Amino acid sequence: MATTRAMTVQEAVDRIGFGRFQKRLLGVCGVTWAADGAEVLLLGFALPSIIGEFGITTAQAGLVATATFAGMLVGAWFWGTISDYIGRRVGFQITVLIFALFGLLSAFAPSWEWLALLRFVTGFGLGGALPLDFSLYAEFLPTRNRGRNLVILESFWAAGTIIAAGLAWLLVPSFGWRPLLATSALAAVLVLWIRRSIPESPRYLAISGKNDEAREILAGIARENGQPEPEGELVADERQEGNPVGKLWRPGLRQSTLMLWIAWFCISLAYYGIFTWLPQAFVAQGFSSLQTYQNTFLLALAQVPGFFSAAYLIERLGRRNTLGLYLIASGVFTFLFAIVTGFGGLLASAMLMSFFALGAWGSLYAWTPELYPTEIRTTGMGWASGMARVAGIITPTLGGILFGYALVSALSTWAAAFVIGGIVVFLLGVETKQQGLSDTVSEPEGA
């Protein structure tokens, strides 16, 4: 008589493998990610038009952008932490509802002060949606090629930026900024509707003592993938008591937490510093507004091969090497963009900067949920991505100041941030290639 043995959720997911369910989940999370990516960058495309309509200064326009990132900071920290208590699915729905509703309302803002307030609340939803998407998707993936599949999810961000650049090119010159902000909010409404069918993470259910519910979900995934249901008793360590944020700094995790917080801060400072003010940078170099949107659209296209190259290398070179190399390369080409002359050199360096920067983003998003156990995964993802929002709050104002001196001053600062992030990754990064996800925080030795 055949016997069955106990199995973890990771073993069950590995037996089921990657199939129709994961592809459907990729589509759901990917549409969300594209809408999120568009929402973040649309404001940068809209700022010149907003300045013109409300008659405000660039500093006041910077405050509108800063309000969005401030909301994302609060949202990332709040929703990241609370979702380790209430589950991924609830946060998965509420954050997009907030993002859709207030993103739409911001398109009708009667003044720049109201716009800043509505963008803050929009950011509160958006900031929570981003870490939840990756944590949830990671928890349904088998170990094999998990990093590659997570980078592919991040590649939907490029689709969002391409759509954002295309819409800005089509809408802003003729209709202004309001229709532009409304479009991504309407996309979020679609996302909210298609998210209804996504189940709770079986990993979360298992560590919460709900093994029967976890088994039922795993059985449903197996049926959808055309695989036999995994046999055996489902086992999981129970979550430990304690502050989830404090657990991020326990021995065994503190090095990864420090590395991630610095890397997220540096890449965000550089990336949003570049792309928030990119239209202004092109105008400063003599391009017309129409040429600026065309060039930005080409930079968005360059992101696509950047993502897919990182998706390939992350399973070959590993997470640390891929991320570190792409960050340093981003810094090199950002600096070249600051100093080269001539249309061809400017566009080539800017496209390579975009290529490597988005490959770095994909690698970082893939790596972060792997470095934390299930009981604090959304907390870890939320607080790490929160450091990106801290940088995002600083960037619009800092960019306005630096652009006031010279273009090269701003771009050199962003280049240095990329390189510092890459060095820290090489010094402190812990490789997770081909390792299963853990579920609970290991007790420190001697405890």
Secondary structure, DSSP 8 states (H G I E B T S, - for coil): ------B-HHHHHHHH-S-HHHHHHHHHHHHHHHHHHHHHHHHHHHHHHHHHHHT--HHHHHHHHHHHHHHHHHHHHHHHHHHHHH-HHHHHHHHHHHHHHHHHHHTT-SSHHHHHHHHHHHHHHHHHHHHHHHHHHHHTS-STTHHHHHHHHHHHHHHHHHHHHHHHHHHHHHH-SHHHHHHHHHHHHHHHHHGGG----HHHHHHTT-HHHHHHHHHHHHHHHT-----S-B-------S-HHHHTTSTTTHHHHHHHHHHHHHHHHHHHHHHHSHHHHHHHTT--HHHHHHHHHHHHHHHHHHHHHHHHHTTTT-HHHHHHHHHHHHHHHHHHHHH--SHHHHHHHHHHHHHHHHHHHHHHHHHHHHTS-GGGHHHHHHHHHHHHHHHHHHHHHHHHHHHHH-HHHHHHHHHHHHHHHHHHHHHH----TT-----S----TT-
